[in-house]
Amino acid sequence: MKNIGKFITFEGGEGGGKSTQCKLLKEAFNNRNIDVTLTREPGGTKGAEQIRKLLVTGDIDKWDSITETLLHLAARQDHVRNLIKPSLESGKFVICDRFSDSTIAYQGYAHGLGLEKIESLQKQILGDFSPALTFILDISIKDGIARAAKRGNTENRYEKMGKEFHSNVRKGFLEIAKKEPERCFVINANDSVEIIHKKIIEIINKKLSLYLKEAIA
């Protein structure tokens, strides 16, 4: 029987360093000659990347909460069907920068759409499909927004949303972690890149019985 890969996601508010840690983890897998796909949301496929532009650029009030959610889910449907599931079924591990927990935190908690509606919509798209492991990089709102602002890119629509919004996003992620402690691991994103990477490698090796080495010492 063909080995099925594992799906690993990184979550958290703005400026937590998810992209950096995703790349380091991919390098750790590559160093062990383990096939791995690195992707992101919204995005990851041609169609989903087109939707991404609608979501992460422009005015903060360009969409109402339900329209925004449906756009995220449309991108996710294309992403899962055309990249994530085929990669897993071919035996690859998949590392994804954001996934369904971001929809719960951003649209469910912060935009106030409500968990019941979000979970119902996601169930229709994903069924029982979910990550094997999720790392939530937790950072204070002030530090996270300051870090994100330094990137200076145009994909800053969410970054421009107010302090209360980002506070609710953070609260949402921490609530998700409490509900699913076997899947979700909260990591202090104020620690150094090296310390965060070390913790992630330790957790992956323990939970998935791998023997990865740190990509940076």
JOPE-V357118 format. One record per backbone hydrogen bond with DSSP energy under -0.5 kcal/mol. CO is the residue of the C=O (numbers start at 1). NH is the residue of the N-H. Records with the same first field share a line. If there is no record, write none. Layout:
# JOPE-V357118
CO = NH + NH
This chain:
# JOPE-V357118
6 = 8 + 94
7 = 132 + 133
8 = 96
9 = 135
10 = 98
11 = 137
13 = 16
17 = 21
18 = 22
19 = 23
20 = 24
21 = 25
22 = 26
23 = 27
24 = 28
25 = 29
26 = 30
27 = 31
28 = 32
29 = 32 + 34
30 = 33
33 = 35
35 = 93
37 = 95
39 = 97
45 = 49
46 = 50
47 = 51
48 = 52
49 = 53
50 = 54
51 = 54 + 55
52 = 55 + 56
53 = 57
56 = 157
59 = 62
64 = 68
65 = 69
66 = 70
67 = 71
68 = 72
69 = 73
70 = 74
71 = 75
72 = 76
73 = 77
74 = 78
75 = 79
76 = 80
77 = 81
78 = 82
79 = 83 + 84
80 = 85
83 = 87
84 = 88
85 = 89
86 = 90
87 = 92
88 = 5 + 91
93 = 37
94 = 8
95 = 39
96 = 10 + 98
97 = 41
99 = 102 + 103
100 = 104
101 = 105
102 = 106 + 107
103 = 107 + 108
104 = 109
105 = 110
106 = 111
107 = 113
108 = 114
114 = 118
115 = 119
116 = 120
117 = 121
118 = 122
119 = 123
120 = 124
121 = 125
122 = 126
123 = 127
126 = 129
133 = 9
134 = 136 + 185
135 = 11 + 137
136 = 138 + 187
138 = 189
140 = 144
141 = 145
142 = 146
143 = 147
144 = 148
145 = 149
146 = 150
147 = 150 + 151
148 = 151 + 152
149 = 152
154 = 156
156 = 160
158 = 161
162 = 166
163 = 167
164 = 168
165 = 169
166 = 170
167 = 171
168 = 172
169 = 173
170 = 174
171 = 175
172 = 176
173 = 177
174 = 178
175 = 179
176 = 180
178 = 181
180 = 183 + 184
183 = 134
185 = 136
187 = 138 + 189
188 = 191
192 = 196
193 = 197
194 = 198
195 = 199
196 = 200
197 = 201
198 = 202
199 = 203
200 = 204
201 = 205
202 = 206
203 = 207
204 = 208
205 = 209
